[in-house]
Amino acid sequence: MPISEEIQRLILAEGTAMDLAAQAQKEGVRDLRQSGLIKVRGGMTTLEEVISVTNE
């Protein structure tokens, strides 16, 4: 994940994982499941594999 100034501020302020995830989403960073689903569409993996390794 790229570390923007806002992400860095959250890290230094001991923000929660939820705070970091929310900021990353605002900045357009894909989470693991989103990245996996793109790979499913591209035929590089299966939906079952993505579901098995991500938990939301």
C-alpha distance matrix in Angstrom:
0.0 3.8 6.3 9.1 12.6 12.7 9.7 11.4 14.6 13.8 12.8 16.0 18.0 17.1 15.8 15.7 13.1 14.5 14.2 10.4 10.2 12.8 11.3 8.0 10.7 12.8 10.5 10.5 7.1 8.8 9.2 10.7 14.1 13.6 12.3 15.2 17.7 17.0 17.9 20.9 22.1 21.9 23.9 21.6 21.7 23.6 23.1 24.5 22.0 19.0 20.9 21.8 18.3 16.8 18.6 18.6
3.8 0.0 3.8 6.2 9.8 10.8 8.5 9.8 13.2 13.3 12.7 15.3 17.6 17.5 16.4 17.1 15.1 16.4 15.2 11.6 12.1 13.9 11.4 8.7 11.7 12.7 9.7 10.5 8.1 11.0 12.2 14.1 17.4 16.3 15.0 18.3 20.4 19.3 20.4 23.6 24.4 23.9 26.3 24.1 24.7 26.8 26.3 28.0 25.5 22.5 24.5 25.5 22.1 20.5 22.1 21.9
6.3 3.8 0.0 3.8 6.7 7.9 5.6 6.1 9.6 10.2 9.5 11.8 14.2 14.5 13.8 15.2 14.0 15.5 13.7 10.2 12.0 13.5 10.6 9.0 12.6 13.0 10.3 12.3 10.5 13.6 14.4 16.6 19.8 19.0 18.2 21.3 23.4 22.6 23.9 26.9 27.8 27.5 29.9 27.6 28.0 29.9 29.2 30.6 28.2 25.1 26.7 27.7 24.2 22.3 23.6 23.1
9.1 6.2 3.8 0.0 3.8 5.4 5.1 6.1 8.5 9.9 10.5 12.2 14.1 15.3 14.2 16.1 15.4 16.2 13.7 10.9 12.7 13.1 9.6 8.9 12.2 11.4 8.7 11.5 10.9 14.5 15.9 18.7 21.5 20.2 19.8 23.2 24.8 23.9 25.6 28.6 29.0 28.9 31.6 29.7 30.1 31.9 31.0 32.7 30.6 27.3 28.8 30.1 26.8 24.6 25.5 24.5
12.6 9.8 6.7 3.8 0.0 3.8 5.5 5.0 6.1 8.7 9.9 10.5 12.2 14.2 13.5 16.2 16.4 17.1 14.0 11.9 14.5 14.5 10.8 11.3 14.5 13.2 11.1 14.5 14.2 17.9 19.1 21.9 24.6 23.5 23.3 26.7 28.3 27.4 29.3 32.1 32.5 32.6 35.3 33.4 33.8 35.4 34.3 36.0 33.9 30.6 31.8 33.0 29.7 27.4 28.0 26.9
12.7 10.8 7.9 5.4 3.8 0.0 3.8 5.4 5.0 6.3 8.7 9.9 10.5 12.3 10.9 13.4 13.8 14.0 10.7 9.2 11.8 11.2 7.7 9.2 12.1 10.6 9.6 13.2 13.2 16.6 17.5 20.6 23.0 22.0 22.4 25.7 27.0 26.6 28.7 31.2 31.6 32.2 34.8 33.1 33.1 34.3 32.9 34.4 32.7 29.2 30.0 31.4 28.3 25.7 25.9 24.3
9.7 8.5 5.6 5.1 5.5 3.8 0.0 3.8 5.4 5.1 6.2 8.7 9.8 10.6 9.1 11.1 10.9 11.8 9.0 6.5 9.3 9.9 6.8 7.4 10.9 10.7 9.5 12.5 11.4 14.5 14.8 17.7 20.3 19.7 20.0 23.0 24.7 24.5 26.3 28.8 29.6 30.1 32.4 30.5 30.3 31.6 30.2 31.6 29.6 26.3 27.1 28.2 25.0 22.5 22.9 21.7
11.4 9.8 6.1 6.1 5.0 5.4 3.8 0.0 3.8 5.4 5.1 6.2 8.5 9.8 9.8 12.4 12.8 14.4 11.7 9.3 12.6 13.5 10.6 11.0 14.7 14.4 13.0 15.9 14.7 17.7 17.9 20.3 23.3 22.9 22.8 25.8 27.7 27.5 28.9 31.6 32.6 32.8 35.0 32.8 32.7 34.2 33.1 34.3 32.0 28.9 29.9 30.6 27.2 25.1 25.5 24.6
14.6 13.2 9.6 8.5 6.1 5.0 5.4 3.8 0.0 3.8 5.5 5.2 6.1 8.6 8.5 11.8 13.2 14.3 11.0 9.9 13.5 13.6 10.8 12.5 15.7 14.8 14.1 17.5 16.8 19.9 20.0 22.7 25.3 25.0 25.3 28.3 30.0 29.9 31.6 34.1 35.0 35.5 37.8 35.8 35.5 36.7 35.3 36.4 34.4 31.2 31.8 32.7 29.5 27.0 26.9 25.7
13.8 13.3 10.2 9.9 8.7 6.3 5.1 5.4 3.8 0.0 3.8 5.5 5.0 6.1 4.9 8.1 9.6 10.7 7.5 6.8 10.5 10.9 8.8 10.8 13.8 13.5 13.6 16.6 15.6 18.2 17.7 20.4 22.8 22.8 23.5 26.2 27.8 28.2 29.9 32.1 33.3 34.0 36.1 34.1 33.5 34.4 32.8 33.7 31.9 28.6 28.9 29.8 26.7 24.1 23.7 22.4
12.8 12.7 9.5 10.5 9.9 8.7 6.2 5.1 5.5 3.8 0.0 3.8 5.4 5.0 5.7 8.3 9.3 11.6 9.4 7.8 11.4 12.9 11.2 12.0 15.5 15.9 15.4 18.0 16.3 18.6 17.8 19.8 22.7 23.1 23.3 25.7 27.9 28.3 29.5 31.9 33.3 33.8 35.7 33.4 32.7 33.8 32.4 33.1 30.9 27.9 28.4 28.8 25.5 23.3 23.2 22.5
16.0 15.3 11.8 12.2 10.5 9.9 8.7 6.2 5.2 5.5 3.8 0.0 3.8 5.3 7.5 10.8 12.6 14.8 12.3 11.3 15.0 16.1 14.1 15.4 18.8 18.7 18.2 21.1 19.6 22.2 21.5 23.6 26.5 26.8 27.0 29.5 31.6 31.9 33.2 35.6 37.0 37.4 39.3 36.9 36.3 37.6 36.2 36.8 34.6 31.7 32.2 32.5 29.1 27.0 26.8 26.1
18.0 17.6 14.2 14.1 12.2 10.5 9.8 8.5 6.1 5.0 5.4 3.8 0.0 3.8 5.5 9.2 11.9 13.4 10.7 10.9 14.7 15.1 13.6 15.7 18.6 18.4 18.6 21.6 20.5 22.9 22.1 24.4 26.9 27.2 27.9 30.4 32.2 32.8 34.3 36.5 37.8 38.6 40.5 38.3 37.5 38.3 36.7 37.2 35.4 32.3 32.3 32.8 29.7 27.3 26.6 25.5
17.1 17.5 14.5 15.3 14.2 12.3 10.6 9.8 8.6 6.1 5.0 5.3 3.8 0.0 3.8 6.5 9.2 11.4 9.6 9.8 13.3 14.4 13.7 15.3 18.2 18.7 19.0 21.6 20.0 21.8 20.4 22.3 24.8 25.7 26.3 28.4 30.4 31.4 32.6 34.6 36.3 37.1 38.7 36.4 35.3 36.0 34.4 34.6 32.7 29.8 29.7 29.9 26.9 24.5 23.7 22.9
15.8 16.4 13.8 14.2 13.5 10.9 9.1 9.8 8.5 4.9 5.7 7.5 5.5 3.8 0.0 3.8 6.7 8.0 5.9 6.8 10.1 10.8 10.5 12.5 15.0 15.4 16.3 18.8 17.4 19.2 17.8 20.1 22.2 22.9 24.0 26.1 27.8 28.8 30.4 32.2 33.7 34.8 36.5 34.5 33.3 33.8 31.9 32.3 30.7 27.6 27.3 27.9 25.1 22.4 21.4 20.1
15.7 17.1 15.2 16.1 16.2 13.4 11.1 12.4 11.8 8.1 8.3 10.8 9.2 6.5 3.8 0.0 3.8 5.2 5.1 6.4 8.6 9.9 10.8 12.4 14.3 15.5 16.8 18.6 17.0 18.0 16.0 18.0 19.8 20.9 22.2 24.0 25.6 27.0 28.5 30.0 31.7 33.0 34.4 32.5 31.0 31.2 29.1 29.3 27.9 24.9 24.3 24.8 22.1 19.4 18.0 16.8
13.1 15.1 14.0 15.4 16.4 13.8 10.9 12.8 13.2 9.6 9.3 12.6 11.9 9.2 6.7 3.8 0.0 3.8 5.4 5.1 6.1 8.5 9.9 10.4 12.2 14.2 15.3 16.4 14.3 14.9 12.5 14.3 16.1 17.4 18.7 20.2 22.0 23.5 24.8 26.3 28.2 29.4 30.7 28.8 27.2 27.5 25.5 25.7 24.2 21.2 20.7 21.2 18.5 15.7 14.7 13.7
14.5 16.4 15.5 16.2 17.1 14.0 11.8 14.4 14.3 10.7 11.6 14.8 13.4 11.4 8.0 5.2 3.8 0.0 3.8 5.4 5.0 6.1 8.6 9.8 10.5 12.3 14.2 15.3 13.9 14.3 12.2 14.5 15.6 16.5 18.4 20.1 21.2 22.9 24.7 25.8 27.4 29.0 30.5 29.0 27.4 27.3 24.9 25.4 24.3 21.1 20.3 21.4 19.1 15.8 14.4 12.4
14.2 15.2 13.7 13.7 14.0 10.7 9.0 11.7 11.0 7.5 9.4 12.3 10.7 9.6 5.9 5.1 5.4 3.8 0.0 3.8 5.5 5.2 6.2 8.6 10.0 10.7 12.5 14.4 13.5 14.9 13.7 16.5 18.0 18.2 19.9 22.1 23.3 24.4 26.4 27.9 29.1 30.6 32.4 30.9 29.6 29.9 27.6 28.4 27.3 23.9 23.5 24.7 22.2 19.0 17.9 15.9
10.4 11.6 10.2 10.9 11.9 9.2 6.5 9.3 9.9 6.8 7.8 11.3 10.9 9.8 6.8 6.4 5.1 5.4 3.8 0.0 3.8 5.5 5.2 6.1 8.6 9.9 10.6 12.4 10.8 12.5 11.4 14.1 16.2 16.4 17.5 19.9 21.4 22.2 24.0 25.9 27.1 28.2 30.1 28.3 27.4 28.0 26.2 27.1 25.5 22.1 22.3 23.4 20.5 17.6 17.2 15.8
10.2 12.1 12.0 12.7 14.5 11.8 9.3 12.6 13.5 10.5 11.4 15.0 14.7 13.3 10.1 8.6 6.1 5.0 5.5 3.8 0.0 3.8 5.5 5.1 6.1 8.6 9.8 10.5 8.9 9.6 8.2 11.2 12.8 12.9 14.4 16.7 17.9 19.0 20.9 22.5 23.7 25.1 26.9 25.4 24.3 24.7 22.7 23.7 22.4 18.9 18.9 20.4 17.8 14.6 14.2 12.5
12.8 13.9 13.5 13.1 14.5 11.2 9.9 13.5 13.6 10.9 12.9 16.1 15.1 14.4 10.8 9.9 8.5 6.1 5.2 5.5 3.8 0.0 3.8 5.5 5.1 6.3 8.7 10.0 9.7 10.9 10.4 13.8 14.8 14.2 16.3 18.8 19.3 20.2 22.7 24.1 24.8 26.5 28.6 27.5 26.5 26.7 24.4 25.7 24.8 21.2 21.0 22.9 20.6 17.2 16.5 14.1
11.3 11.4 10.6 9.6 10.8 7.7 6.8 10.6 10.8 8.8 11.2 14.1 13.6 13.7 10.5 10.8 9.9 8.6 6.2 5.2 5.5 3.8 0.0 3.8 5.4 5.0 6.3 8.8 8.8 11.2 11.6 15.2 16.7 15.7 17.1 20.1 20.9 21.1 23.6 25.5 26.0 27.3 29.7 28.4 27.8 28.5 26.5 28.1 26.8 23.2 23.6 25.4 22.8 19.6 19.4 17.4
8.0 8.7 9.0 8.9 11.3 9.2 7.4 11.0 12.5 10.8 12.0 15.4 15.7 15.3 12.5 12.4 10.4 9.8 8.6 6.1 5.1 5.5 3.8 0.0 3.8 5.4 5.0 6.4 5.2 7.8 8.6 12.1 14.0 12.8 13.7 16.9 17.9 17.9 20.2 22.3 22.9 23.9 26.3 24.9 24.5 25.4 23.8 25.5 24.0 20.4 21.2 23.0 20.2 17.3 17.8 16.2
10.7 11.7 12.6 12.2 14.5 12.1 10.9 14.7 15.7 13.8 15.5 18.8 18.6 18.2 15.0 14.3 12.2 10.5 10.0 8.6 6.1 5.1 5.4 3.8 0.0 3.8 5.3 5.0 5.3 6.7 7.8 11.6 12.5 10.9 12.6 15.7 16.0 16.1 18.9 20.6 20.9 22.3 24.8 23.9 23.4 23.9 21.9 23.9 22.9 19.2 19.7 22.1 19.8 16.6 16.8 14.7
12.8 12.7 13.0 11.4 13.2 10.6 10.7 14.4 14.8 13.5 15.9 18.7 18.4 18.7 15.4 15.5 14.2 12.3 10.7 9.9 8.6 6.3 5.0 5.4 3.8 0.0 3.8 5.5 7.6 9.9 11.6 15.4 16.2 14.2 15.9 19.1 19.1 18.9 21.9 23.7 23.5 24.9 27.7 26.9 26.8 27.4 25.3 27.5 26.6 22.8 23.4 25.8 23.6 20.4 20.5 18.1
10.5 9.7 10.3 8.7 11.1 9.6 9.5 13.0 14.1 13.6 15.4 18.2 18.6 19.0 16.3 16.8 15.3 14.2 12.5 10.6 9.8 8.7 6.3 5.0 5.3 3.8 0.0 3.8 5.8 9.1 11.5 15.1 16.6 14.4 15.1 18.7 19.1 18.3 21.0 23.3 23.1 23.9 26.9 25.9 26.1 27.2 25.7 28.0 26.7 23.0 24.2 26.4 23.8 21.0 21.7 19.8
10.5 10.5 12.3 11.5 14.5 13.2 12.5 15.9 17.5 16.6 18.0 21.1 21.6 21.6 18.8 18.6 16.4 15.3 14.4 12.4 10.5 10.0 8.8 6.4 5.0 5.5 3.8 0.0 3.8 6.3 9.4 12.8 13.9 11.2 11.9 15.5 15.6 14.6 17.5 19.7 19.4 20.2 23.2 22.4 22.8 23.9 22.4 25.0 23.8 20.1 21.5 24.0 21.6 18.9 20.0 18.3
7.1 8.1 10.5 10.9 14.2 13.2 11.4 14.7 16.8 15.6 16.3 19.6 20.5 20.0 17.4 17.0 14.3 13.9 13.5 10.8 8.9 9.7 8.8 5.2 5.3 7.6 5.8 3.8 0.0 3.8 6.6 9.7 11.6 9.5 9.6 13.2 14.2 13.4 15.7 18.2 18.5 19.1 21.7 20.4 20.6 21.9 20.7 22.9 21.2 17.7 19.3 21.3 18.6 16.2 17.6 16.4
8.8 11.0 13.6 14.5 17.9 16.6 14.5 17.7 19.9 18.2 18.6 22.2 22.9 21.8 19.2 18.0 14.9 14.3 14.9 12.5 9.6 10.9 11.2 7.8 6.7 9.9 9.1 6.3 3.8 0.0 3.8 6.6 8.0 5.7 6.1 9.6 10.4 10.1 12.4 14.6 15.2 16.1 18.5 17.3 17.1 18.2 16.8 19.1 17.6 14.0 15.7 17.9 15.5 13.1 14.7 13.8
9.2 12.2 14.4 15.9 19.1 17.5 14.8 17.9 20.0 17.7 17.8 21.5 22.1 20.4 17.8 16.0 12.5 12.2 13.7 11.4 8.2 10.4 11.6 8.6 7.8 11.6 11.5 9.4 6.6 3.8 0.0 3.8 5.6 5.4 6.3 8.6 10.1 11.0 12.7 14.5 15.9 17.0 18.8 17.2 16.3 17.0 15.4 17.0 15.5 11.8 13.0 14.9 12.3 9.7 11.2 10.5
10.7 14.1 16.6 18.7 21.9 20.6 17.7 20.3 22.7 20.4 19.8 23.6 24.4 22.3 20.1 18.0 14.3 14.5 16.5 14.1 11.2 13.8 15.2 12.1 11.6 15.4 15.1 12.8 9.7 6.6 3.8 0.0 3.8 5.5 5.2 6.1 8.7 10.1 10.7 12.3 14.5 15.4 16.5 14.6 13.2 14.1 12.9 14.1 12.1 8.7 10.3 11.8 8.9 7.0 9.5 10.2
14.1 17.4 19.8 21.5 24.6 23.0 20.3 23.3 25.3 22.8 22.7 26.5 26.9 24.8 22.2 19.8 16.1 15.6 18.0 16.2 12.8 14.8 16.7 14.0 12.5 16.2 16.6 13.9 11.6 8.0 5.6 3.8 0.0 3.8 5.4 4.9 6.1 8.7 9.8 10.3 12.5 14.2 15.1 13.9 12.1 12.0 10.0 11.5 10.4 6.6 7.7 10.2 8.5 6.0 8.2 8.4
13.6 16.3 19.0 20.2 23.5 22.0 19.7 22.9 25.0 22.8 23.1 26.8 27.2 25.7 22.9 20.9 17.4 16.5 18.2 16.4 12.9 14.2 15.7 12.8 10.9 14.2 14.4 11.2 9.5 5.7 5.4 5.5 3.8 0.0 3.8 5.4 5.2 6.5 8.8 9.9 10.9 12.7 14.5 13.8 12.8 13.1 11.3 13.8 13.0 9.3 10.8 13.6 12.1 9.8 11.7 11.1
12.3 15.0 18.2 19.8 23.3 22.4 20.0 22.8 25.3 23.5 23.3 27.0 27.9 26.3 24.0 22.2 18.7 18.4 19.9 17.5 14.4 16.3 17.1 13.7 12.6 15.9 15.1 11.9 9.6 6.1 6.3 5.2 5.4 3.8 0.0 3.8 5.5 5.3 6.5 8.9 10.2 10.8 12.7 11.3 11.0 12.3 11.6 14.1 12.4 9.2 11.8 14.0 11.9 10.6 13.4 13.7
15.2 18.3 21.3 23.2 26.7 25.7 23.0 25.8 28.3 26.2 25.7 29.5 30.4 28.4 26.1 24.0 20.2 20.1 22.1 19.9 16.7 18.8 20.1 16.9 15.7 19.1 18.7 15.5 13.2 9.6 8.6 6.1 4.9 5.4 3.8 0.0 3.8 5.4 5.0 6.3 8.8 9.7 10.5 9.0 7.8 8.7 8.1 10.4 8.7 5.6 8.7 10.8 9.4 8.8 12.0 12.9
17.7 20.4 23.4 24.8 28.3 27.0 24.7 27.7 30.0 27.8 27.9 31.6 32.2 30.4 27.8 25.6 22.0 21.2 23.3 21.4 17.9 19.3 20.9 17.9 16.0 19.1 19.1 15.6 14.2 10.4 10.1 8.7 6.1 5.2 5.5 3.8 0.0 3.8 5.3 4.9 6.3 8.6 9.8 9.7 8.6 8.6 7.1 10.4 10.0 7.0 9.2 12.3 11.8 10.7 13.2 13.3
17.0 19.3 22.6 23.9 27.4 26.6 24.5 27.5 29.9 28.2 28.3 31.9 32.8 31.4 28.8 27.0 23.5 22.9 24.4 22.2 19.0 20.2 21.1 17.9 16.1 18.9 18.3 14.6 13.4 10.1 11.0 10.1 8.7 6.5 5.3 5.4 3.8 0.0 3.8 5.4 5.2 6.3 8.8 8.9 9.3 10.4 10.1 13.5 12.7 10.1 12.8 15.5 14.6 13.8 16.5 16.5
17.9 20.4 23.9 25.6 29.3 28.7 26.3 28.9 31.6 29.9 29.5 33.2 34.3 32.6 30.4 28.5 24.8 24.7 26.4 24.0 20.9 22.7 23.6 20.2 18.9 21.9 21.0 17.5 15.7 12.4 12.7 10.7 9.8 8.8 6.5 5.0 5.3 3.8 0.0 3.8 5.4 4.9 6.2 5.2 6.0 8.1 9.1 12.0 10.6 8.9 12.3 14.3 13.4 13.6 16.8 17.7
20.9 23.6 26.9 28.6 32.1 31.2 28.8 31.6 34.1 32.1 31.9 35.6 36.5 34.6 32.2 30.0 26.3 25.8 27.9 25.9 22.5 24.1 25.5 22.3 20.6 23.7 23.3 19.7 18.2 14.6 14.5 12.3 10.3 9.9 8.9 6.3 4.9 5.4 3.8 0.0 3.8 5.3 5.1 5.9 5.1 5.4 6.0 9.4 9.1 8.0 10.8 13.1 13.2 13.5 16.3 17.2
22.1 24.4 27.8 29.0 32.5 31.6 29.6 32.6 35.0 33.3 33.3 37.0 37.8 36.3 33.7 31.7 28.2 27.4 29.1 27.1 23.7 24.8 26.0 22.9 20.9 23.5 23.1 19.4 18.5 15.2 15.9 14.5 12.5 10.9 10.2 8.8 6.3 5.2 5.4 3.8 0.0 3.8 5.5 7.7 8.4 8.7 9.0 12.7 12.8 11.5 13.9 16.6 16.8 16.6 19.1 19.4
21.9 23.9 27.5 28.9 32.6 32.2 30.1 32.8 35.5 34.0 33.8 37.4 38.6 37.1 34.8 33.0 29.4 29.0 30.6 28.2 25.1 26.5 27.3 23.9 22.3 24.9 23.9 20.2 19.1 16.1 17.0 15.4 14.2 12.7 10.8 9.7 8.6 6.3 4.9 5.3 3.8 0.0 3.8 5.6 7.9 9.7 11.2 14.5 13.8 12.9 16.0 18.1 17.8 18.1 21.2 21.8
23.9 26.3 29.9 31.6 35.3 34.8 32.4 35.0 37.8 36.1 35.7 39.3 40.5 38.7 36.5 34.4 30.7 30.5 32.4 30.1 26.9 28.6 29.7 26.3 24.8 27.7 26.9 23.2 21.7 18.5 18.8 16.5 15.1 14.5 12.7 10.5 9.8 8.8 6.2 5.1 5.5 3.8 0.0 3.8 5.6 7.3 9.8 12.5 11.9 12.1 15.1 16.7 16.9 17.9 21.0 22.2
21.6 24.1 27.6 29.7 33.4 33.1 30.5 32.8 35.8 34.1 33.4 36.9 38.3 36.4 34.5 32.5 28.8 29.0 30.9 28.3 25.4 27.5 28.4 24.9 23.9 26.9 25.9 22.4 20.4 17.3 17.2 14.6 13.9 13.8 11.3 9.0 9.7 8.9 5.2 5.9 7.7 5.6 3.8 0.0 3.8 7.2 10.1 12.2 10.5 10.7 14.2 15.2 14.8 16.2 19.6 21.2
21.7 24.7 28.0 30.1 33.8 33.1 30.3 32.7 35.5 33.5 32.7 36.3 37.5 35.3 33.3 31.0 27.2 27.4 29.6 27.4 24.3 26.5 27.8 24.5 23.4 26.8 26.1 22.8 20.6 17.1 16.3 13.2 12.1 12.8 11.0 7.8 8.6 9.3 6.0 5.1 8.4 7.9 5.6 3.8 0.0 3.8 6.9 8.5 6.7 7.5 10.8 11.6 11.7 13.4 16.6 18.5
23.6 26.8 29.9 31.9 35.4 34.3 31.6 34.2 36.7 34.4 33.8 37.6 38.3 36.0 33.8 31.2 27.5 27.3 29.9 28.0 24.7 26.7 28.5 25.4 23.9 27.4 27.2 23.9 21.9 18.2 17.0 14.1 12.0 13.1 12.3 8.7 8.6 10.4 8.1 5.4 8.7 9.7 7.3 7.2 3.8 0.0 3.8 5.3 5.2 6.5 8.8 10.0 11.2 12.6 15.4 17.1
23.1 26.3 29.2 31.0 34.3 32.9 30.2 33.1 35.3 32.8 32.4 36.2 36.7 34.4 31.9 29.1 25.5 24.9 27.6 26.2 22.7 24.4 26.5 23.8 21.9 25.3 25.7 22.4 20.7 16.8 15.4 12.9 10.0 11.3 11.6 8.1 7.1 10.1 9.1 6.0 9.0 11.2 9.8 10.1 6.9 3.8 0.0 3.8 5.4 5.2 6.2 8.5 10.2 10.7 12.8 14.1
24.5 28.0 30.6 32.7 36.0 34.4 31.6 34.3 36.4 33.7 33.1 36.8 37.2 34.6 32.3 29.3 25.7 25.4 28.4 27.1 23.7 25.7 28.1 25.5 23.9 27.5 28.0 25.0 22.9 19.1 17.0 14.1 11.5 13.8 14.1 10.4 10.4 13.5 12.0 9.4 12.7 14.5 12.5 12.2 8.5 5.3 3.8 0.0 3.8 5.5 5.2 6.1 8.8 10.1 12.0 14.0
22.0 25.5 28.2 30.6 33.9 32.7 29.6 32.0 34.4 31.9 30.9 34.6 35.4 32.7 30.7 27.9 24.2 24.3 27.3 25.5 22.4 24.8 26.8 24.0 22.9 26.6 26.7 23.8 21.2 17.6 15.5 12.1 10.4 13.0 12.4 8.7 10.0 12.7 10.6 9.1 12.8 13.8 11.9 10.5 6.7 5.2 5.4 3.8 0.0 3.8 5.5 5.1 6.4 8.7 11.5 14.1
19.0 22.5 25.1 27.3 30.6 29.2 26.3 28.9 31.2 28.6 27.9 31.7 32.3 29.8 27.6 24.9 21.2 21.1 23.9 22.1 18.9 21.2 23.2 20.4 19.2 22.8 23.0 20.1 17.7 14.0 11.8 8.7 6.6 9.3 9.2 5.6 7.0 10.1 8.9 8.0 11.5 12.9 12.1 10.7 7.5 6.5 5.2 5.5 3.8 0.0 3.8 5.5 5.5 6.1 9.2 11.2
20.9 24.5 26.7 28.8 31.8 30.0 27.1 29.9 31.8 28.9 28.4 32.2 32.3 29.7 27.3 24.3 20.7 20.3 23.5 22.3 18.9 21.0 23.6 21.2 19.7 23.4 24.2 21.5 19.3 15.7 13.0 10.3 7.7 10.8 11.8 8.7 9.2 12.8 12.3 10.8 13.9 16.0 15.1 14.2 10.8 8.8 6.2 5.2 5.5 3.8 0.0 3.8 5.6 5.4 6.9 8.9
21.8 25.5 27.7 30.1 33.0 31.4 28.2 30.6 32.7 29.8 28.8 32.5 32.8 29.9 27.9 24.8 21.2 21.4 24.7 23.4 20.4 22.9 25.4 23.0 22.1 25.8 26.4 24.0 21.3 17.9 14.9 11.8 10.2 13.6 14.0 10.8 12.3 15.5 14.3 13.1 16.6 18.1 16.7 15.2 11.6 10.0 8.5 6.1 5.1 5.5 3.8 0.0 3.8 5.8 7.5 10.6
18.3 22.1 24.2 26.8 29.7 28.3 25.0 27.2 29.5 26.7 25.5 29.1 29.7 26.9 25.1 22.1 18.5 19.1 22.2 20.5 17.8 20.6 22.8 20.2 19.8 23.6 23.8 21.6 18.6 15.5 12.3 8.9 8.5 12.1 11.9 9.4 11.8 14.6 13.4 13.2 16.8 17.8 16.9 14.8 11.7 11.2 10.2 8.8 6.4 5.5 5.6 3.8 0.0 3.8 6.8 10.1
16.8 20.5 22.3 24.6 27.4 25.7 22.5 25.1 27.0 24.1 23.3 27.0 27.3 24.5 22.4 19.4 15.7 15.8 19.0 17.6 14.6 17.2 19.6 17.3 16.6 20.4 21.0 18.9 16.2 13.1 9.7 7.0 6.0 9.8 10.6 8.8 10.7 13.8 13.6 13.5 16.6 18.1 17.9 16.2 13.4 12.6 10.7 10.1 8.7 6.1 5.4 5.8 3.8 0.0 3.8 6.6
18.6 22.1 23.6 25.5 28.0 25.9 22.9 25.5 26.9 23.7 23.2 26.8 26.6 23.7 21.4 18.0 14.7 14.4 17.9 17.2 14.2 16.5 19.4 17.8 16.8 20.5 21.7 20.0 17.6 14.7 11.2 9.5 8.2 11.7 13.4 12.0 13.2 16.5 16.8 16.3 19.1 21.2 21.0 19.6 16.6 15.4 12.8 12.0 11.5 9.2 6.9 7.5 6.8 3.8 0.0 3.8
18.6 21.9 23.1 24.5 26.9 24.3 21.7 24.6 25.7 22.4 22.5 26.1 25.5 22.9 20.1 16.8 13.7 12.4 15.9 15.8 12.5 14.1 17.4 16.2 14.7 18.1 19.8 18.3 16.4 13.8 10.5 10.2 8.4 11.1 13.7 12.9 13.3 16.5 17.7 17.2 19.4 21.8 22.2 21.2 18.5 17.1 14.1 14.0 14.1 11.2 8.9 10.6 10.1 6.6 3.8 0.0
